Amino acid sequence: MTSIDTHRGIAALRDAYRRGETAPEDVAEQVIAAPAPQGVWIGRVEPDALRRRARELRGREHLPLYGIPFAVKDNIDVAGLPTTAACPAFAYPAPRTAPVVERLLAAGAMLTGKTNLDQFATGLTGSRSPYGAVESVYGGGLIAGGSSSGSAVAVAAGLVAFALGTDTAGSGRVPAALNGIVGLKPTRGLLSTIGVVPACRSLDCVSVFTHDIADAAAVLGVAAGPHPEDPWSRTGKAQAKAPDSVLLAVARPGTLDFEGDRGQAERYVAGCAALARLTAGADPVDVGPLLEAGGLLYEGPWVAERLADLEDFLRGHAGEVLPLTLGILRGGHRFTAADTFRAQHRLRELRAATDRLFARADVLALPTIPTTYTLAEIATDPLGRNAVLGRFTQFANLLDLAVVSVPNGHTPDGRPAGLQLIGPAFSEPTLLALAAALLGQAPPAAPPAAPPDEGLVELAVVGHHLRGEARNGELVALGGHFARTTRTADCYRLYRLPSGVPGLVRVAAGAGAAIEVEIWRLPSAALGTLLAGVAPPLSIGFVSTVDGPVTQGFLCEAYATAGARDITASGGWRAHRHEEGS
């Protein structure tokens, strides 16, 4: 077995699998054996469970994240593992896996564990956890940044190829900068936040940590997508511009406060100069409105939104919450309804100013962090220095912006620097392409375009391939596009098999019911690839629907219904799940 270095990320593992140098079972053993820096993990997937997952992937090499090890921040639900949000008293057994994680699993990724965080995702230091403070991979007592500290270090240390965090004020970017990796904060709602413990519900994002830009794009391509149960879920038209056509904006000289850190200031200038050589030109702009908006997050009534989801828990468990975290959350009590409306009105004005900025520029470049701190320095002023760390990040979600943070070299004393590429909502393709050019990396693969109609086939899906379900990512990865929701003719019965998988069985006309299905359009060449991953008793056959001709779809062999539960009366898999509360 060739030793595989997960520092090389997704592409390297794919190549190694393709060449037969290793297999998911080998990688699973390496993950199990790898020592971890202190404080990274809150919970690990049991070794035998990880080994089973690796074996389950045999024959599914076509999946886009086949055999790729990853981790998730422990405020994101995974069925079978507790969710703690770094508060043992808050811990609960996750009833189901968050849809964003389900998509990754459906694409073949291997979950290895849940990572440490600043308690309740409140903080940017990585030091506010009863599971221990997390140190940057650079050592020397340097903070790892938070709140997604464990996820960032798990990637930077090569324990996994990618990891999920969250980002409300900068938690997906500050730790990326402090550990020399890529941190992607997508557009709000692009990745579902169902199954994510809220920090500030209207602003929360799931974030992605990787070693390079192509990996971030690959994970985003699988994980993104609307979820029917998620009221914050959104879609929009992706904005894609080639780097050499990008109009770049930078902060006016002398207007950014680096807390006297000359090295970080110099790295920002150098990063902007490098970007200017790649783009159509760089113009200095006033970033004051953005920074003012960021100040509203912790100095305005959005603190009360943090309290809203945790107030009932705090009433009975205040003594089991870190005092610093408790003080921040309770600070929400000081705001009135009038304060909230005044802040919303001011934010609307600041959003208008931001819209004017992006009417003349495609991308804004800003530092990720003003300076760096050690754990000892944070301990002497935890609130003040935390606020400094979020100075250039905490406005992004309030202003509905997309951001990618990339490594930007090192200061003369060896501290890491980060550079943010910021754009309007749904500008991820532009940001990622420019980031790749800046880092001298291959441009990320474009998402698959919809093929012409004559190259498409329609497929009826009834269970785990529905939007938001565990294997929907397979359809998306194969270039599939949702077409419509409909129902079958009344000659089908729906079962929940002992394995938990739904099965649609054809019966005599009138002996069944109209079962809800989704129709997906796939490139005809993809159908064979999909079929290769379908295991008995399931198969792809012909399904009759009420609104059109017979189409291909997922069916189940009748023999498999022995001992299965007939759930036909529910009318469909989603309705059954809703009735069961699962």
C-alpha positions in Angstrom: 0.0 0.0 0.0 1.3 3.4 -1.0 1.0 6.0 1.8 -1.4 8.7 0.8 -0.9 12.2 2.1 -4.2 13.8 2.6 -2.4 17.2 2.6 -2.7 16.7 -1.2 -6.5 16.7 -1.0 -9.3 15.3 -3.1 -7.6 15.3 -6.5 -4.5 13.3 -5.2 -6.7 10.7 -3.6 -8.8 10.3 -6.8 -5.7 9.8 -8.8 -4.3 7.2 -6.4 -7.6 5.3 -6.5 -7.7 5.5 -10.3 -4.1 4.1 -10.5 -4.9 1.3 -8.1 -2.3 2.5 -5.6 -4.7 2.4 -2.7 -8.4 1.8 -1.8 -10.8 3.4 0.6 -10.2 0.6 3.1 -6.5 1.6 3.1 -7.2 5.3 3.6 -9.7 4.4 6.4 -6.9 2.6 8.2 -4.6 5.6 7.8 -7.2 7.9 9.2 -7.8 5.6 12.2 -4.1 5.4 12.9 -3.2 9.1 12.4 -2.4 11.0 15.6 -4.3 14.3 16.0 -3.2 17.6 17.5 -4.7 18.3 20.9 -8.3 19.5 21.0 -9.2 18.8 17.3 -11.8 16.2 17.9 -14.9 16.1 20.0 -16.2 12.7 18.6 -14.7 10.2 16.2 -16.5 7.7 14.0 -15.8 4.3 15.5 -13.0 2.4 13.6 -15.3 -0.5 12.7 -17.9 1.9 11.4 -15.4 3.7 9.2 -14.1 0.3 7.9 -17.7 -0.7 7.0 -18.2 2.6 5.2 -15.1 2.0 3.2 -16.2 -1.5 2.2 -19.7 -0.2 1.2 -18.0 2.0 -1.4 -16.7 -1.0 -3.4 -17.9 -0.7 -7.0 -18.9 3.0 -6.6 -15.8 4.5 -8.0 -17.9 6.8 -10.3 -19.0 8.9 -7.3 -17.4 12.4 -7.3 -16.1 12.1 -3.7 -15.4 8.4 -3.7 -13.4 7.4 -0.6 -12.6 11.0 0.4 -12.2 11.4 4.2 -13.8 14.4 5.7 -14.9 15.9 9.1 -17.7 18.1 10.3 -17.9 20.7 13.0 -19.8 19.4 16.0 -22.7 21.8 15.6 -23.8 19.9 12.5 -26.0 16.8 13.0 -24.9 13.3 12.0 -27.2 10.4 12.9 -25.6 8.0 15.3 -23.3 10.7 16.8 -24.1 13.2 19.5 -24.2 16.9 18.6 -22.6 18.9 21.4 -22.0 22.4 20.1 -19.0 22.2 22.5 -21.4 22.2 25.5 -21.7 18.7 27.1 -25.0 19.7 28.9 -26.5 20.6 25.5 -25.6 17.4 23.8 -28.3 15.4 22.1 -28.4 12.3 19.9 -28.9 13.6 16.3 -32.2 12.2 15.0 -31.0 12.4 11.4 -28.0 13.6 9.4 -28.0 17.1 8.2 -28.9 17.3 4.4 -25.6 19.0 3.6 -23.7 16.0 5.1 -26.1 13.5 3.4 -25.2 15.0 0.0 -21.5 14.4 0.7 -22.1 10.9 1.9 -24.2 10.2 -1.2 -21.3 11.4 -3.3 -19.0 8.7 -1.7 -17.2 10.7 1.0 -16.2 9.0 4.3 -17.0 10.8 7.5 -14.3 10.4 10.1 -15.5 12.5 13.0 -16.8 15.7 14.5 -14.5 18.6 15.4 -14.1 21.1 18.2 -15.4 24.6 18.1 -15.9 27.7 20.2 -18.9 26.9 22.3 -22.2 27.5 20.4 -20.1 28.8 17.5 -19.7 32.0 19.5 -16.1 33.3 19.1 -13.3 33.6 16.6 -10.4 32.3 18.7 -10.7 28.5 19.0 -10.1 28.8 22.7 -13.7 28.8 24.1 -14.4 25.1 24.5 -14.5 22.7 27.4 -13.0 20.2 25.1 -9.8 22.2 25.0 -8.2 25.1 23.2 -7.0 24.4 19.7 -3.6 25.6 18.5 -2.7 26.6 15.0 -0.6 24.1 12.9 2.0 26.8 12.9 2.7 26.1 16.6 4.2 28.6 19.0 1.0 28.9 20.9 -0.7 30.7 18.0 -4.5 30.5 18.1 -6.2 28.3 15.5 -9.0 30.8 15.1 -12.7 30.0 15.6 -15.3 29.1 15.9 -14.5 26.3 13.4 -11.1 25.6 14.9 -11.1 21.9 14.8 -12.3 21.6 11.2 -9.6 24.0 10.0 -6.8 22.2 11.9 -8.1 18.7 10.8 -7.6 19.8 7.2 -4.3 21.8 7.7 -2.8 18.8 9.6 -3.7 16.4 6.9 -6.2 14.4 9.0 -8.9 14.7 6.4 -9.0 16.0 2.8 -11.8 18.5 3.6 -14.0 19.6 6.4 -17.3 21.5 7.0 -17.5 24.4 9.4 -19.9 27.2 9.8 -19.5 30.9 9.3 -21.7 33.6 10.8 -19.1 36.2 11.6 -16.0 34.8 10.0 -15.7 31.3 11.5 -15.0 29.7 8.1 -12.3 32.2 7.1 -10.4 33.3 10.2 -9.3 29.8 11.1 -8.4 29.2 7.4 -6.1 32.2 7.5 -4.5 31.1 10.7 -3.8 27.6 9.4 -2.7 28.4 5.8 -5.6 26.8 4.0 -8.6 27.7 1.8 -11.9 28.7 3.6 -15.0 29.1 1.5 -18.0 31.0 2.9 -20.7 30.5 0.3 -23.8 32.6 -0.3 -26.3 32.4 2.5 -28.7 29.5 1.8 -26.6 27.9 -0.9 -25.8 25.1 1.5 -28.7 23.9 3.6 -28.5 24.7 7.4 -31.1 22.1 8.4 -29.5 20.1 11.1 -27.1 22.9 12.1 -27.3 24.3 15.6 -28.2 28.0 15.0 -25.7 30.6 16.0 -27.6 33.5 14.4 -30.2 31.8 12.3 -30.8 34.4 9.6 -27.0 34.7 9.0 -25.6 31.2 9.4 -23.7 29.5 6.6 -22.1 26.1 6.3 -18.5 26.7 5.3 -15.9 24.5 3.6 -12.2 24.0 4.4 -9.8 22.5 1.8 -6.2 22.5 0.7 -6.8 24.1 -2.7 -9.4 25.8 -4.8 -10.4 22.9 -7.0 -11.2 20.9 -3.9 -13.4 23.7 -2.5 -15.3 23.9 -5.8 -15.7 20.1 -5.9 -17.2 20.0 -2.4 -19.4 23.0 -3.1 -20.7 21.4 -6.3 -21.9 18.4 -4.4 -23.1 20.0 -1.2 -25.0 23.0 -2.7 -28.6 22.9 -3.5 -32.0 23.8 -2.2 -33.8 21.6 0.4 -37.6 21.5 0.5 -37.7 21.7 4.3 -35.3 24.6 4.7 -36.9 28.0 4.8 -33.5 29.7 4.4 -32.6 27.7 1.3 -31.9 29.7 -1.8 -30.9 29.4 -5.4 -29.7 32.0 -7.8 -27.9 32.4 -11.1 -24.2 31.9 -10.7 -22.0 34.8 -11.8 -18.9 33.6 -13.6 -16.2 35.9 -15.0 -12.7 35.0 -16.2 -9.9 36.5 -14.0 -8.6 38.8 -16.7 -12.0 40.4 -17.1 -12.6 40.9 -13.4 -12.9 44.5 -12.1 -11.1 44.5 -8.8 -11.7 46.8 -5.8 -9.2 47.3 -2.9 -9.4 49.3 0.2 -8.2 52.9 0.0 -4.6 53.1 1.3 -4.3 53.8 5.0 -8.0 53.1 5.8 -7.6 49.6 7.3 -6.6 49.1 11.0 -4.0 46.3 11.4 -3.5 46.9 15.1 0.1 48.0 14.3 0.9 44.7 12.6 3.1 46.0 9.8 3.7 42.5 8.4 0.0 41.9 7.9 -0.4 45.3 6.2 2.5 44.5 3.8 1.0 41.1 2.9 -2.3 42.8 2.0 -0.5 45.2 -0.3 1.4 42.4 -1.9 -1.7 40.3 -2.4 -3.6 43.2 -4.0 -0.6 43.8 -6.3 -0.7 40.2 -7.4 -4.4 40.3 -8.0 -4.1 43.6 -10.0 -1.7 41.8 -12.4 -4.3 39.1 -13.0 -7.4 41.3 -13.4 -8.7 44.0 -15.7 -7.7 46.7 -13.2 -7.8 47.6 -9.5 -9.6 50.6 -8.0 -9.4 51.8 -4.4 -12.8 52.1 -2.7 -14.3 53.2 0.6 -15.0 50.1 2.6 -16.3 52.1 5.6 -20.0 51.0 5.0 -18.9 47.4 5.1 -17.0 47.7 8.3 -19.8 49.6 9.9 -22.2 46.8 9.0 -19.9 44.4 10.6 -20.0 46.3 13.8 -23.8 45.7 14.0 -23.3 41.9 14.4 -22.0 42.0 18.0 -22.8 45.6 18.9 -26.4 45.5 17.6 -29.6 43.4 18.1 -28.3 40.4 16.2 -26.9 39.3 19.5 -30.5 38.9 20.6 -31.0 36.5 17.6 -28.2 34.4 19.1 -30.0 34.3 22.4 -33.4 33.4 20.8 -32.5 29.8 20.0 -30.7 29.1 23.2 -32.8 31.1 25.8 -34.8 28.1 27.0 -31.6 26.0 27.4 -29.8 28.7 29.3 -32.6 29.0 31.8 -31.9 25.6 33.2 -28.2 25.2 32.4 -26.5 28.6 32.8 -24.0 27.1 35.2 -22.9 24.6 32.5 -22.1 27.2 29.9 -18.7 28.9 29.7 -19.0 32.2 31.6 -17.6 34.2 28.6 -20.1 32.6 26.2 -22.9 33.0 28.6 -22.2 36.7 29.0 -22.2 37.2 25.2 -25.5 35.4 24.8 -27.2 37.2 27.7 -26.1 40.4 26.2 -29.0 40.0 23.8 -31.4 41.0 26.6 -30.3 44.6 26.4 -31.9 45.3 23.0 -35.4 46.4 22.4 -37.7 45.8 19.4 -37.1 49.5 18.5 -33.4 48.8 18.5 -33.9 46.0 16.1 -35.8 48.1 13.6 -33.3 50.9 13.9 -30.5 48.5 13.1 -32.4 47.0 10.2 -33.0 50.4 8.7 -29.3 51.3 9.0 -28.3 48.0 7.6 -30.5 48.6 4.6 -28.7 51.8 3.9 -25.3 50.1 4.2 -26.5 47.3 1.8 -27.4 50.0 -0.7 -23.9 51.4 -0.4 -22.5 47.9 -0.8 -24.6 47.4 -3.9 -23.2 50.6 -5.4 -19.7 49.3 -4.7 -20.4 46.0 -6.6 -22.0 47.9 -9.4 -18.5 49.2 -10.3 -16.5 46.2 -9.2 -16.8 42.4 -9.5 -14.5 41.4 -6.6 -13.3 43.2 -3.4 -10.0 42.1 -1.9 -9.6 42.6 1.8 -7.3 41.0 4.5 -8.9 38.1 6.3 -7.4 39.0 9.7 -5.8 42.3 10.9 -3.2 40.5 13.1 -2.5 37.3 14.9 -2.6 36.3 18.6 -1.3 33.6 20.8 -3.6 31.7 23.2 -1.9 33.6 26.1 -2.6 37.0 24.5 -6.2 36.1 23.9 -6.6 35.1 27.5 -5.6 38.6 28.6 -8.4 40.3 26.5 -10.7 37.7 25.2 -13.5 40.0 24.0 -11.5 42.9 22.7 -9.1 40.7 20.7 -11.9 38.5 19.4 -13.5 41.6 18.0 -10.3 42.5 16.2 -10.1 39.1 14.5 -13.6 39.6 13.0 -13.0 43.2 11.8 -12.7 42.3 8.1 -15.1 39.3 8.1 -18.2 39.9 10.2 -20.0 42.1 7.7 -20.2 39.5 4.9 -23.5 37.7 5.8 -25.2 40.8 6.9 -24.5 42.2 3.5 -25.3 39.0 1.6 -21.9 38.4 0.1 -19.9 35.4 -0.9 -16.3 35.0 0.1 -13.3 32.8 -0.3 -10.2 33.2 2.0 -6.9 32.1 0.6 -3.4 31.9 2.1 -1.4 35.1 1.4 2.1 34.3 2.5 3.7 35.0 5.8 4.8 38.0 7.8 8.6 38.5 8.6 8.1 36.7 11.9 6.6 33.7 10.2 2.9 34.3 11.0 0.4 33.3 8.4 -1.6 36.0 6.4 -4.9 35.5 4.6 -6.6 37.4 1.7 -10.4 37.5 1.2 -11.9 37.6 -2.3 -15.4 39.0 -1.8 -18.3 39.2 -4.2 -22.1 39.6 -4.4 -24.3 36.6 -3.7 -23.9 33.7 -6.1 -20.5 35.0 -7.4 -18.7 31.8 -6.2 -17.5 30.8 -9.8 -15.8 34.1 -10.3 -14.2 34.1 -6.8 -12.9 30.6 -7.1 -11.5 31.1 -10.6 -9.7 34.2 -9.5 -8.4 32.6 -6.3 -7.0 29.6 -8.3 -5.2 32.0 -10.6 -3.8 33.9 -7.6 -2.5 30.7 -6.1 -1.1 29.4 -9.4 -3.5 26.5 -9.3 -5.6 24.8 -12.0 -8.9 26.5 -12.5 -11.8 24.7 -10.8 -14.0 22.6 -13.0 -17.1 24.3 -14.2 -20.4 22.9 -12.9 -22.0 20.6 -15.6 -24.1 22.5 -18.0 -27.5 21.3 -18.9 -27.2 19.1 -22.0 -29.5 19.7 -25.0 -32.9 18.1 -24.6 -32.2 15.3 -27.1 -29.4 14.0 -24.9 -31.5 13.7 -21.8 -33.5 10.8 -20.3 -36.1 11.2 -17.6 -35.9 9.2 -14.4 -38.6 8.8 -11.7 -37.2 8.7 -8.2 -39.2 7.9 -5.1 -36.9 7.7 -2.1 -33.3 8.4 -1.2 -32.6 10.1 -4.6 -35.3 12.8 -3.9 -34.1 16.3 -3.4 -32.6 16.7 0.1 -32.4 12.9 0.6 -29.3 10.9 1.2 -28.4 9.9 -2.4 -29.6 13.0 -4.3 -26.0 14.1 -4.7 -25.4 11.2 -7.1 -28.0 12.6 -9.6 -26.5 16.1 -9.3 -23.0 14.8 -9.7 -24.0 13.0 -12.9 -25.4 16.2 -14.4 -29.0 15.6 -13.4 -31.5 18.4 -13.2 -34.8 18.4 -11.3 -37.8 18.6 -13.7 -41.0 18.2 -11.8 -42.9 16.5 -9.0 -45.7 14.2 -10.0 -47.4 10.9 -9.0 -47.5 7.4 -10.3 -50.5 5.7 -11.6 -52.6 3.8 -9.0 -50.8 0.5 -9.7 -47.9 0.9 -7.2 -47.4 0.2 -3.5 -44.6 1.7 -1.5 -42.7 -0.2 1.2 -40.1 0.6 3.8 -37.7 -2.4 3.5 -36.1 -3.8 6.7 -32.9 -2.0 5.6 -34.7 1.3 5.8 -34.7 1.8 2.1 -38.0 2.6 0.3 -39.1 0.3 -2.4 -41.7 0.9 -5.1 -43.5 -2.2 -6.3 -45.8 -2.5 -9.3 -49.1 -4.3 -8.6 -52.4 -4.7 -10.5 -54.2 -1.6 -11.7 -56.3 -0.1 -8.9 -54.6 -2.3 -6.3 -52.2 0.4 -5.4 -52.2 4.2 -5.0 -50.7 7.3 -6.6 -47.3 7.7 -5.1 -45.4 10.9 -5.2 -42.2 10.8 -7.3 -39.8 13.4 -8.7 -38.8 13.4 -12.3 -35.2 14.1 -13.0 -33.5 14.7 -16.4 -30.1 13.1 -16.8 -27.6 12.9 -19.7 -28.4 9.5 -21.4 -24.8 8.4 -20.9 -25.1 8.9 -17.1 -27.9 6.3 -16.8 -25.5 3.4 -17.1 -23.2 4.9 -14.5 -26.2 5.3 -12.1 -27.4 1.7 -12.8 -24.0 0.4 -11.9 -24.5 1.6 -8.3 -28.0 0.2 -7.9 -28.0 -3.0 -5.8 -30.7 -5.6 -5.5 -33.5 -5.7 -4.7 -33.7 -2.3 -6.4 -33.5 -1.9 -10.1 -34.3 0.6 -12.8 -37.5 -0.3 -14.8 -40.5 1.5 -16.3 -42.8 3.6 -14.2 -46.2 4.9 -15.2 -47.1 8.4 -14.1 -50.4 10.4 -14.1 -49.0 13.3 -16.2 -47.1 11.7 -19.1 -45.8 8.6 -20.8 -44.1 5.7 -19.1 -40.6 6.8 -17.9 -37.7 4.9 -16.4 -37.5 4.9 -12.6 -36.5 3.1 -9.5 -38.5 -0.1 -8.7 -38.2 -2.9 -6.2 -38.5 -6.6 -6.7 -41.7 -8.0 -5.0 -39.8 -10.7 -3.1 -38.1 -8.1 -1.0 -41.4 -7.0 0.6 -41.5 -10.0 2.8 -41.2 -8.5 6.3 -41.3 -5.0 4.9 -43.6 -2.3 6.1 -46.3 -1.1 3.7 -46.4 2.7 3.7 -48.5 3.2 0.6 -51.1 5.1 2.6 -48.7 7.9 3.3 -48.6 8.7 -0.4 -44.9 9.0 -0.7 -41.5 8.8 1.1 -41.4 12.4 2.2 -44.9 12.2 3.7 -43.9 8.9 5.5 -40.8 10.6 6.9 -42.9 13.5 8.1 -45.4 11.2 9.8 -42.6 9.3 11.5 -40.7 12.4 12.5 -37.6 10.9 10.9 
